[in-house]
Amino acid sequence: MVARFLPVGRTLTTLSAGTLGMPWRRFFTADAIAAAVWATYASLLGYLGGATFENSLWKPLVLSLGIAGMLGLLTEAYRRFQKRRGRELLAGELH
């Protein structure tokens, strides 16, 4: 059910369930519940986001850029922390 919220997760989970022979009724039940939860989440996010920023178009832009910037800074801080601990995250060669 969590895979529905992850990019490409739904596709990979579906392929894995079929490959591993998951019973279709069990898969259908779990997928239907996950789809209902995801649809409710996405609808409420759109509705509440639209209602919150109805009179201002620049606020969501500033908010989204701020969140993206914070994620970038947190990622870099984590990388530097791991480097100080002797675990270089980007040391592997690209093939």
C-alpha positions as CSV (number, residue, x, y, z in Angstrom):
1,M,0.0,0.0,0.0
2,V,2.9,2.4,0.7
3,A,4.3,1.9,-2.8
4,R,1.4,3.9,-4.3
5,F,2.9,7.0,-2.7
6,L,6.4,6.4,-4.1
7,P,7.5,7.4,-7.6
8,V,7.5,4.3,-9.8
9,G,6.5,2.2,-6.7
10,R,3.1,1.2,-7.9
11,T,4.5,-0.2,-11.2
12,L,7.4,-2.1,-9.5
13,T,5.1,-3.5,-6.8
14,T,2.6,-4.7,-9.5
15,L,5.4,-6.4,-11.4
16,S,6.8,-7.9,-8.2
17,A,3.4,-9.2,-7.1
18,G,2.8,-10.9,-10.4
19,T,6.3,-12.3,-10.7
20,L,6.1,-13.7,-7.1
21,G,2.7,-15.2,-7.7
22,M,0.7,-13.1,-5.2
23,P,-3.0,-14.2,-5.2
24,W,-4.9,-11.8,-7.3
25,R,-7.7,-11.3,-4.8
26,R,-5.3,-10.3,-2.1
27,F,-3.5,-7.9,-4.5
28,F,-6.8,-6.5,-5.7
29,T,-8.0,-5.8,-2.1
30,A,-4.7,-4.2,-1.1
31,D,-4.6,-2.1,-4.3
32,A,-8.2,-1.0,-4.0
33,I,-7.6,0.2,-0.4
34,A,-4.3,1.9,-1.4
35,A,-6.0,3.6,-4.4
36,A,-8.8,5.0,-2.2
37,V,-6.4,6.3,0.4
38,W,-4.1,7.9,-2.3
39,A,-7.1,9.5,-4.2
40,T,-8.4,10.9,-0.9
41,Y,-4.9,12.2,0.0
42,A,-4.4,13.8,-3.4
43,S,-7.9,15.3,-3.5
44,L,-7.6,16.8,-0.1
45,L,-4.1,18.1,-0.8
46,G,-5.4,19.9,-4.0
47,Y,-8.5,21.2,-2.2
48,L,-6.7,22.5,0.9
49,G,-3.8,23.8,-1.1
50,G,-6.1,25.7,-3.4
51,A,-8.2,27.1,-0.6
52,T,-5.1,28.2,1.4
53,F,-3.4,30.0,-1.6
54,E,-6.6,31.1,-3.3
55,N,-5.8,34.9,-3.1
56,S,-2.1,34.7,-3.5
57,L,-0.1,33.1,-6.3
58,W,3.4,34.0,-5.1
59,K,3.0,32.3,-1.7
60,P,2.9,28.7,-3.1
61,L,5.9,29.5,-5.2
62,V,7.9,30.8,-2.3
63,L,6.8,27.8,-0.1
64,S,7.8,25.2,-2.7
65,L,11.2,26.9,-3.4
66,G,11.8,27.0,0.3
67,I,11.0,23.4,0.8
68,A,13.2,22.4,-2.2
69,G,16.0,24.5,-0.8
70,M,15.7,23.0,2.7
71,L,15.7,19.4,1.2
72,G,18.9,20.3,-0.7
73,L,20.6,21.7,2.4
74,L,19.6,18.7,4.5
75,T,20.9,16.3,1.9
76,E,24.2,18.2,1.7
77,A,24.5,18.3,5.6
78,Y,23.8,14.6,5.7
79,R,26.5,13.9,3.1
80,R,29.1,16.0,4.9
81,F,28.2,14.3,8.2
82,Q,28.7,10.9,6.7
83,K,32.0,12.1,5.1
84,R,33.3,13.1,8.5
85,R,32.4,9.7,9.9
86,G,34.5,8.1,7.1
87,R,31.7,7.1,4.9
88,E,32.0,8.9,1.5
89,L,28.6,8.5,-0.1
90,L,29.8,9.7,-3.5
91,A,33.1,7.8,-3.6
92,G,31.9,4.9,-5.8
93,E,32.7,4.9,-9.5
94,L,30.0,5.4,-12.0
95,H,29.8,2.5,-14.5
